[in-house]
Amino acid sequence: MLRAKPTAGAKRPRGLLRHAILLLGVVVSLFPFYWMIVMATNTTSAIYRYPPTLTIGSELATNIAHVFEKIPFFAAMGNTIVVAVSTTVLVLFFDSLAAFTFAKFEFPGRRVLFGVLIAMFMLPAQLSLIPQFLIMVKFGWAGELQALIVPAAANAFGIFWMRQYITGAVPDELLDAARLDGCGFFRQYWHVALPVIRPGLAFLGIYTFIMAWNDYVWPLIVLVDPDRLTLQVALSQLNRSYGQDYSMIMAGALLAVLPLVIMFALFARGFIADAVKGAVRG
């Protein structure tokens, strides 16, 4: 029995419902960020009012000035930028290189090594904090930024993610043609694989930068020098010493999150464009 196709009038309620659900999801997702802006632009007393203040205030400049008075904000942000950028560049290179090897080359112990990698991926990161700190002390790096950069230069998640991406994105025939043209391992990686896997690298870069920027536990442990703190550790001092001034704390949090918003706005569009291009090519 043939069924009539839904008319445009029948499709409209479904489309409206779908858009309403999506709009509700966007509002729920953005409300914490909006509430942080409200808290950062009002006084702490205004936050405690009932009903609570839901409008943006005029105290942002005052709260930011208090943040600058209490902590070395720009020095901490500079340290965080150095750590996040250096970590991201190293992770993109080493993880993609290791993933390319796992995905497209056979070598003795390949499966065993990849199994060890998966096991490392499943272990909680907290288990390695004490051994890692002792190693940094032996190297004389405790309190230095390289104690944050070097241990994070490669990670199991990045290798696993890029290995899965490269397996489907880089055709074996393309590498065979490159070998016939005399390309060695590194030229195959740099000139053949790297241009194809840019969407995967873009995601890994954004993810790594955000994780390095927001990292708190390991910098709190290893940065024993109070003049070499990262931004998240410096902001935590506001909460410990001035826990009642939530407006100042939220102003600091707003300043800390703005670089992430700017970075995502700059690079997300290119990431989406590359991903769509890769999907069309596939």
N, C-alpha and C positions, 0 to 999 in steps of 0.2 A: 504494500500500500504506500503510495507516494504521499509525502508530507509537504505542505506548503512552506516555502521559505519564510522566515520571520520578516515582517515588514519593518520599514524604517521607524514607524511609530512604536513597534514592540521592542526594538533595539534601544530606543532612547532611554527608557527607565533603567535598563541594565547599565548603560553607559554612565548615566548620572550617578547611580549607586556606586559604580566602580570608582569614579572620580571623587565622590564624597569620602569613600574609604581611604583613598590615597591622600586626599587633603587632610583627613583626620590623622593619618600616620605622620604626615609632615609636621603638623602642628604639635603632636606629642613629642616628636623627635627634637624639634627646635625650641620647645618651651624651656628646658633646662638652661640653654644658652641665653635665651631672653631673660630668664629669671636672674642669671648671673649679671647681665647688664643692668637690670633693675637694682640689684643689690649694690653694684659697684657705683651707681650714680646717685644713690641716696645715703642718708645717714643710718647708722645702726639703730637708732631709736625709731626711725621711720619703718624699718624692717619689722620691728616687734609690734607694730600697731595691729589692732584688730578692727575691721578686716585688714589684711596686709596690703601694702602699697603695690600696685601692679603697673604703675606708670614710671617712665624713665625720669629721673630727677636731674638736679643741676650740681651735684657734689662730686662729679667724676674727677675734676682737676684737683680738688682738695684731697681726695682719697689717693690719687696717684702720687701727689706730693708727699703724703705720709709714707707711702711705700718706698719712695726714693730716700727718705730720711732714715728708715729703719734698716734697710738691707742694701748692699752694693748691687743694685739691680742690673745695671749695664755690664758690669764685670761678669756677673753670673750668666747673663744672656750671651755675652761673648764666648764664655767657656762652653756653654751649651751648643752654640752654633758650630764651634770648632769640632766638638765631639760628634754632633749629629751629622754634619756634612762629611767628615772623615770616615765615620762608620758606614754611612750609606755608600760612599764611593768604593770602599774596600769590600763591602758585602756584595755589591753588584758585580764586581770583577771576580772575586774568588768563588762566590756561590755559582755564578753562571758558568765559570770555567770548569768547576768540579761537576756541575750538573751536565754540561755538554759531554764530559768524559764518560759519566755514568750512562747517559742516554744513547750515545752513538758509537761507543768503542767497547770491544771485548778485551779483557785483561784478566790475569789470574787473580782470584779472590774478589772479583767484582761483586758477586751476590753477597758474600760474607761482609764486605765493607758496607754495602748498602743496608744490610740488616743491622749492623752496628749503628749506622746513621739513624735508622728508624728508632732503634732503642734509645739513642741519645735524645731524639725528638720527644719521646714519651716520658722521659725522666723530668721531674720538677726542677726548675732552675735553682731553687733554694738549696738543693743538695750540694751544689758546687760552690756556694758562696765562701765557706771557710777555706777549702783547699785553694780556691782562686785567690783569696786574700793572702794566704801564706806564700803563694808563688809570687805575687806582686811585691811582698815584703822582701823576698829573696832577691828579686831583680832591682830593688831599690826604687820601685815605681809607686809605692803607697803615697797618696796625696797628689800624684801627678795625673794629668789628663790622659796620658798614654795607657794608664791602668784601666780606663774606660774604653779606649779605642781598640787596642790590640786584641783583648779577649773577645771583642764583638766583631772582629773583622770577617768572620764566617760563622754561619749557624746552620743547624740541621734543617730548620724549616725552609730557609731560602734555597738550599740545595735540593730538597725534596720538591718544592714548588716548581723550580726552574727545570728540574729533570722531567717532571710530568709535562710541563709546557713544551719543552724542546722535543720530547718524544713525538708529539703530535704536530708540531709546527714546522719542524725542519725535515724535509723529505730526504730519505737515504740516497735517492737518485741524484739530488743536488750535491751531496758530499762526494758521491762516486765520480761525478763529472769534475769536481774540484781536484780530486786526487789524480785523475787522468791529466789534468792541466799542470800537475806538479806542485800542488799546494800541500804544505805540511800541516801538522796538527794545529799550530797556532794561527796560520793563515786561514784554515778552514773555519776556526772559531771566529776570528776577527772580521773576515771579509764575507763569509757565507752565512754563518749562524747568527751573528750579532744583529745584522739589519732585520732579520726575520723575527727575532724574539723581543723586539722593543716593547710591545704591549706588556709582556710578562715582566720585563725589567722595570717598566714604569710602575706597575703595581708593587713590585718588591721594593723599589726605591721609596715610594710613598709610605709603605708600611714600615720599612726600616727607619726612615727619618722620624716618623711619629713615635715609634717605640723608643728610639734613642733620646728624643726630645723629652718624653714623659717619664723616662726611667728615674726611679727614686731610690730603691733599696740599695742597689750596688753602689751608686755614687755616695749615698749616706755612709756606707761602710768604709769605702776605700779612700775617699777624699778627706783625709785627716787634717789637711791644711784649711783653716777657715777662709783664707784668701783665694782658694781655688774651687769654690763651690759651683755646682751647676744650678740652674734656675729653680728646679723643683725643690732641691734641698734648701736653697735660700728662702723660698716662699714658705717652707714649713716652719722656719724660724718665726715668721709672723704669727702663725697659729699657736706656737708654744708660748711666745712671750706676750702676745697681744691678742689672746684668744677671744676677747669680747668685742673687738672692733671688726665685725664681719664685713663691713663695707670696705675697709682697707684690704682685707684678705681677698675679697672678690675682685677688687680693682687690680691687685697683683695677678690673680688668676686670669683675668681678662687680658692683661698685657702679655701673659705667657702663652695664651691660646691664639692670639692674633697672628703671629707668624705662621702657625699651622694652617689657619684659614686662608691666608694669602698664598702659601705654597700650594694648597689644594686648588685654589681658584686658578693659579697660573698653569699647573701641570695636569689637572684632571681632564681638561678639554682635549689636550693632546693625547692623553691616555685613552680616552673614549674613542677619539678619531682613529688612533692606531688599532684599537681592538676591533672596530667596525671594519676597517680596511683589511685586517687579517681574516675576519669572518667572511668577507666578500671574496677574498683571494682563495680561501679554503673551499 
